[in-house]
Amino acid sequence: MTDFQNRAIELAAQQQSPDWLTSLRRKGADNWTAAAWPTRKTESWKYTPLAPLQSASAGTWGSSEGVEWKEDIEPIEDFDATRLVFVNGQFVPAESSPLPASVVRFADADADQRALVQEHLGSVVDSSRHLFAALSNAWTADGLLIHVAKGEKLAKPVYIINVSTPGAEPVISNQRVLLVLEENSQAELIEHYVSSETQQNGFVNCLTEVVVGNNAQIQHYRINLEQEDLLHVGGVHVDLHRSARFYGFTIAQGSRLKRIDYQVNHRGEGAHLELHGVYLPRNNQLIDYHTNVEHCVPHCTTNEVFRGIVGDSSKAVFNGRIHIHPHAQKTLAELSNKNLLTSHKAEINTKPELEIYADDVRCAHGATISQLNETSLFYLQSRGVSHAEAMSMLSFGFINELLNEVPEPAIQQYLRPRLAELFGRKSGKIGQLAHD
């Protein structure tokens, strides 16, 4: 094992956790210690070296005590939601909303809720295939259960704010979310990972499991806007049952190491997946998205669209796989990945995959890599737009279509001024022409 693997097990031993989580933690620790550390020869980590994690100093569990963070963090405002704030992995009740009956921390779960957690936690994700999911299992001392009963709809969206702050030693945090939607239920979940612009020295490992019951529906957002020195590995793992629907949107800036996995399993006929993603690395950042969709049954649909703008000397990795099993006839699945390089030093490694074992399906996939159109740049400059502003306008237009399709207006309003700043524009109204 590597030094980091050994240190991770030591950190797990330092935690206090409920006895009923012991089996999951032990299984995770066993999978973690038995796993081979990824190298450049490991296909799923071929373009994403883990050197920043291996070279990091030992680290310690994060704390929210005495941490000043509120002045440096800008959450989504004017948003009627159940808000839960975690600072360095620790729940902060004073900054959070009163929790409805459908939302509970593992530590506060009653007997029925514990049984639900034990039934589903770790069942959606295959920790033998996902190394850092095994680590999440080993580190699960607490977590969050969101349970929507049959035929119900969450009165408000659940908005989870995960704040990272630097410490004298690198700060380690582990976030675990389990969302269980029973038949005919509905929910909206926003996961927001954020930090101050102060140089970070921590590592965030987070895992979300979603069980979507028959004819249930979930709108899920994952926003990663941390400072570029923070190390972040995360995953969203979903089981879709009969006629279930998962609508997902994810946006992320890069960092020294940022890896996000989406694993979606079509378990019941008629299930639908809609997944849109945007990644925006710059400077010397790295961003890696790996998605895998398993069509295990007939009559399911998938529409997956990811777009990236890669600038400066940054690097992006996108690997999107759709696997059609032999009995998954009448499948409709499409995957699109488009990338814009705004620098001659920027790099993208994209690998869309279709693996089909059924003969009555309609599937398509594609990837493009391009630079800004010189004719369009010239046209804008000839009408008095500066070169920098023209590049900004064309870059934002590349992703604006996906932003316009975000159903939650508060999230659109939150992202637009921050992206305007990212693209170097003075106006916070960037991209709103489509609505005028």
N, C-alpha and C positions, 0 to 999 in steps of 0.2 A: 504494500500500500504506500501511497505517497504521504508526505508530511501533512498535507491538508486533509487527507482522508483520516489519518490518525487523530489530528486535532479536532475534526468534526465529531468523532466518537467521544472524545474527551468532553466536548461541549455538551453533548447529549447526556452524558453521565452527571453533569452539573445541574440539570433541570429537575424540578419537582413536577410530577404530572399525576393525574388521577390513575388509580389502579386499572380502571377499565380501558385505558389507552395503552396499557403495557404490551399487549400482543402486537398491536400495530407498530409500536416503536421498536420492538425487538425484531420484527420481520424487516422493517426498514433498515435497521442497523446491520442485519445479516446480509441483505442485498447490497448495501453500500460497501461493506468491507470485502465482499466477494467479487465485486465488479472490477473489471480492468479499467484503469484510468485512460480516458480518451487521448489519442495521439493524432498526428496528421494522417495516419493510416486508418483511423476510425471514420467511416464514411459520413456519419451524422455530425461529426465535429471536424471534418476535413479542413474547412476554411475558418474555423473559429478556435484559435489556440486558447488554452486555459492558463497560460503563463501568468496573467495578472492575478489569478486566484492562488496559484501555487506560490508566487513570490510574495504575497501579502503576509504581513506579520500575524501572529497568532490570533488576535482578536478576542473579544469578550461579548457576552450577551448584552444587548442594548437595554437602556433604561429611559423612562420618561421623567424621572425625578430630577428636578432642578434644571431641566433643559429649556432654554429659551428658543422658541421656534415660531410663535404666532406672528411676529412682525415680519418674518421672512417668507411666509407661506401665503399664497393666494388661492383659496379654494374656489369652487364654483359658487357664485353668489346668486341671490334671487331665485333660489331653487328649492321648491317645497319637497323635501325628502327627509327620510330618516337618516341622520348623519352619525357615522361612527368614526372616531378619530383614534388612530394608532400611531404612537410615536416610538420609533425604534423597535417596533414589534409589540409594544405594550399598550393595552387599551387605556384610554383616558376618558373616564366617565364624565368628568366636569365639562369637557368640550364636546360631548356627544349628546344626541337626542335621547329622550326616554325610549327604551326599546319596546316595540310591540310584542305581543305574545308569539308572533311567528319568527322573531329574531332572538337568538340566545347564544351566549358564549358557552363553549363546552364546559367550562368550570361551573356554570350555573344551571346546567341542564338537569331536568328531573329524570325519573326512571324511564318514561316513555321516550323522551328526547335522546337519552343515552342509547337506548335500543336502536333508535333511528340512525344515530351517528355510527354505531357499531355495524349496522347493516350495510351502510353505503360508503363510509369513509374508507378510501383505499380500494374500493371496488371498481371505480370508473377508470382510474389510472393503473397502468401496468408498470409497477415499480421495477420489475426485472428488465424492462426495456428502456426506462427513463431514469437515468442515473440520479438526477437531482430530485426526482420524485421520491426515490428511495431515501435520500437525505431528508426530505421534508417529513416523511413518515417517522424517521428516527428522531427528528426534532419536534414532533408535535406534542407539546405540553398543553396547549390550549388552541382554540380556534373559534370559528363562528359558524353556527348553523342557521340557515334560513329555510324554514319549512312552510310551504304554502299548501293548505289543505285542499281536498277535492272540491272543485267548483268555485274556489275563492280567487280573489285578485288582491294583491298587496295594495293597501290604500295609498301608499306613497312609495316612490322608488327608494331603494336602499343605496346610500352613498357612503362608500368606505374610503377614507382618506388615510393613506399610509405615508407618514412623514419620516424622513431619514435625516439625522443630524450627525456631524462628525464628533469624535471623541478622542481622548488622549491615546486610547488603543482603538484599532478598527472595531466598529460596531457591527455585530451580527444580529440579524433579525430573521424570523421565520413566520410567514403569514399563511394561515390555512383557512379556506372557506369551503363549506359544503352547502350547496343549494339543492333542495329537493322539492320539485313541483309535482303534486299529485294530479290525477286526471282532471282535465278541463280547467286548470288553474293558470294564472298569469302573474308575471313579476317583471320588474325592471331593476337591474343591478349595475352600479357604476363603481369600478375600482380605479382609484386615482393614486398613483405613486409619484411623490413629489419631494423635493428637498430645497433648501436654500441654495443660493449661488456660491456659498462658501465651499471651499474644496472639501469634498467628502473622502472618507477613507473606509467606508463600510462595505458590507456584503448583504444583499437582500435575496432570500430564497422564498418564493411564494408559489402556492399551488391552489387552484380553484377547481373543484369537482362539481359538475352539474348533472343532475338526474331529471330529465324532462319526461313526465308521464304522458299517458295517452291524451292526445288533443290539447296538451298544455303548450304554453308559449312563454318565451323569455327574451327580453331585450337586454343585451349585455354590452357594456362598454369597458374598455381597458385603456387607460391613459397613462403613459410613462414619460414624464417630463422632469427627470432628475438631473442633477449636475453631473457632468461627464466623467468624473472620477469614481462615481459610485458603481460598484459591481452588482449586476442584477441578473438573476436567472429565474424565469417564471414559466408557468404552464397553466393552460385552461383545458380541462378534459371533460367531454360531454357525452352522455348517453341519450339518444333520441329514440323514444318509443313511438307507438303507432300514431301517425298524424301529428306528431310533435313538431314544434317550430323553434328554431334558435336563430335569432338575428343578432349578429355581433359586429362591433366596430372597435378597432384598435388603432392607436397612434402612438409612436414612440420616437424619441430622439435617441442617438447612440450614446455610448460611454466607452470606457476602456474594455469592458466586457458586458454585453447585453444580449441575452439569448431568451427568446420567448417561443414556446411550443403551443400549438393548438392541435388537440387530438379529438376528433368527433366521430362517434360510432352510430351509424343508422341501425337501430335494433328492431324497429317496427315499421311496417309498410306505411307509405304515405308521409314519412317524415321529410322535413325540409330544412336545409341549412343555407343561410345567407350570411356571408362573412366578408367584410370589407376591412382593408388595412392600409395604413400609411406609415412609412418610415422615412426619417429625415436626418441621417447622420451628417456631421460636418467636422471640421478640424481634423483630428486624428482618430475620430470615434469609430466604433464597430457596432453594428446592429445585425442580429441574426434571427430571422423568423423561420421556423420549421412548422409546417402544417401537414397533417395526415388525416384523411377522411376515409373511413371504412364503410363501404356500402355492403352490408351483410344480408339485406333482404330486398325484395323487389319493390318497384314503384316509389322510389325515393328520389329526391332532387337536391342538387348542390349548386350554388352559384358563389364562386370565390373570386374576389378581385383585390389585388394588392398593387399599390403604386409606391415607388420610392424616388426621392430626390437625393442624390448622393453628391456632396460637394467637398471642396478642399482636398485633403489627403485621406478622406474617410473611406470606409469599406463597409459594404452591405452584403448580406447573404440571404437568399430566399430559396427555400426548398419546399415545394408544394406537391404533395402526393395524393392522388385519389385512387383507391383500390376497389375495384368492382369484383365482388365474390361470384362464384359460379352460379348461385341461385338468385342473384340480384338482377333479374331481368326487368325490362322497362325502366331502367335507370336513366335519368337526365342529369348530367354533371358537366359543369364548365369551370375552367380555371384560367384566370388571366393575370399576368404579372408584367407591368410596364415600369421601366426605369429611365430616369433622366440624370445624366452625368453633367454637372455644371463645372467640372474642372478636368483638366487632362491627367491629374493625379488620382482622381476618384476611381473606385473599383467596385464592381458588382459581380457576384457569382450567383447566377440564378439557375434553378434546375426544376422546371415543372415536370411532373411525372403522371402518367396514366398507366395503371396496371389493370387490364381488363380480362376477365375469365368468363364473361357472359356474352352472348351473341346478339341479343335484342336490346341494345342500349343506344343512347345518343350522348356522346361525350366529346369534349373538345378542350384543348389546352394550348396556351401560347405564352411567349415571353418576348419582350422587345427591350432593347437598350439603345438609347439615342442621346444626342446632345441638342442644345437649343438650336432652333431653326434660324440660320443666318438671315434669311429673307425676312422673317418676322421681326427679328431684331432691327434690321435696317429700316423696315417700314415704320416701326415705333420711333426710332431715332430721327427719321426724316420729318416727323411731326412734333419734334421738340421734346421728346422723352429722352432722358439721359440713358446712357448705356446700362448703368447699374439698376435704374428703375425699370428699364425694359426687361432686363434679365429677371428681376423680381416678379414682374407682372406675368411673364410667360411661365416661370417656375410655379407660381401659385396656381395659375390656370390649369396646370397639369394635374393637380390634386383637388381642385375646387369642386369638381363634379361629385367626388365622394363625400366631401364635407357638406355639400348641399343636400345630400341624401340622409344625413344624420337626423333621426326623427326627433330628438330632444333639443328644442331651441336653446335651452340654457347651456348645453354643451357647445353648440355652434358659437354662441355669443362669448363663451369662455375661450375657445380656441382661436378665433379669428385675430384678435389683437396680439396674441402671443406669437402666432405664426407671422403676422405682419412684422413684428420685431425680429423674428428669426430670419426673415427674408430681407431685412434691412429697409423696410418701408416705414414712413412716418405715420401714415394713416392707418387707423384701426379698422377701417371699413373695407379692407382688402377682400376681394372675392364676393362682395355683396351686389355686384352689378346684375347678377343673374336674378336678384329679387327686386330690382328697381324698375 
